């Protein structure tokens, strides 16, 4: 029982350290205004503080999405869930070849403020997972450190 409580506590600390849920009143007015202008037809489900930035989770055209804004309200990036089959084939093949024993559990398309597109594949093996990031053509760019906590 002590191990379960300890594990739950560790997961809570890890999740709290990486992202902090905010009440809408805690989000700067210029961040909320920038979101409202950019995504006028969408409503924020959850606001989070990630480092110095603010992330809004919402649905955009029925697609699970999140947008990141700097503290001054500048748009930084949009991440949208995509079907695993929508990843560039080169990226999927890279994952199969280089991450033996892992499977792609989720995929996303990330578009930054300049319009640059990247793809992200969440790689999972049991409770362990990490993100593999690819450029717009599907070429490997980087991977995050593996973790056992679900973000």
N, C-alpha and C positions, 0 to 999 in steps of 0.2 A: 504494500500500500504506500509506503514511504517513497518507493521508486516512482510510482505513478504520480504522486504529488510533486516530487522533484522534477520529473520530466515535464509535467504541465507547467510548472513555474518557469522552467528554462525556455519552453516554447513561447510563453507569454513575454518574457524578457526579450527574446530574439525578435518577435513580431513588433513589439513596442519600439525597439531600437531602430528598426528599419522604416517604419511608417507609423504616423500618429494620426488617428482619426480626430477630426475637428468638428465642432459645431459650426454652423454657417456663420454665426456671429463672430467667430474667431478668425475668419478668413478676411484679409484686407479688402476694402471696398473696390479698389482698382482691379484686383484679381477677379472678383465676382463680376465686375462690369465688363472686363475683357472676355470672360467666358460667355456672358449674356450676348455680347455683340457677335462673337465668333460662332456660337451655337445657339442662336435665338430660339430654335424650336425644341431644344432639349432641356431637361431638368436634371440637376445634379442629384445623384443618389447618395454619394458619400464624398466628403472632402477629406483629404489627407495632407499632412505636412511631411515632406520627404527632404530631409536636410534643410536647405534654405528655400526650397521650391514648394509649390502647392499643386496637388493633383486632384482633379475632379473626375469621379467615376460616373458614367452616364450611358444612356443608349443613344446612338446616332443612327437614324434610319433602321431601327431594330437590331443594331449590331452593338454588342458590348464594347464600350470604348472608354478611354481615359485620356485626359489632356493635362499637360503639365505647363504651369505658368511660373515665371519668376515672381519674386515678391513685389516688383513694380508693375506687374500685370502683363509683362511681355510673354507671348505664346512661345513655348519651347518645342513641344512635340505632341503628336496625337498617336496613341496606340490603339489599334482595333483588332479584335479577335477575328481570325480567319480560319477556314477549314484547313486541316493538316494537308489535304490534297492541293491547297492553293499555294503552299510553299514552293519556291522554285525547285525544280527537279534536282538541280546541282546541290542545293542545300539538303534536301531529303537524302540523297545518295551519300553526302558527306557524313551525315548523322549515322546512317547505317554502317558505313565503313569505319568511322573513327570512334564511335561511342558504343562499342559492343556491349550487349546486355541491357542497354537503355532503350526506351521507346519514346517516341514523340507523343506527349500527352496533350499539349496545347500549342497553338501557333498564333502569331500576331504579325501585323504589318505596322511598322512605325514610320511616321512621316514627321521630319523635324520642321522647324520654322522656316527653313529655306526651301522646303519641298523635297529634300533628300529622303529617299525611301530605304529602309532597312527591314529585315525580317528577323523574327525571334522564334526559336523552337524551344519549348520547355522539354527537357530530357528527364525521364523518370525511370528509376530502378528501385522497386520496393518503396520505401519512404524517402529515399534520397532523390534529390533533383537539382538541376542547374539549368541555366539558360544559355543557349548557343545563338550567337548573333551573326547575321549574314548581310552582305551588301545587296543592292537592288537586283543584281544578276544571280545571286545565290552563292557567292564566294564567301567562305568563312572569314569572319572578322575577329571574333573574340568569344570567350565563354566565361560565365560567372563561376565563382567558387561553389562547389557542391554544398548543399545544406539538407538537413532532415526536417526542417520546419517548413510548413506550407505557408507562403506569404499571402 
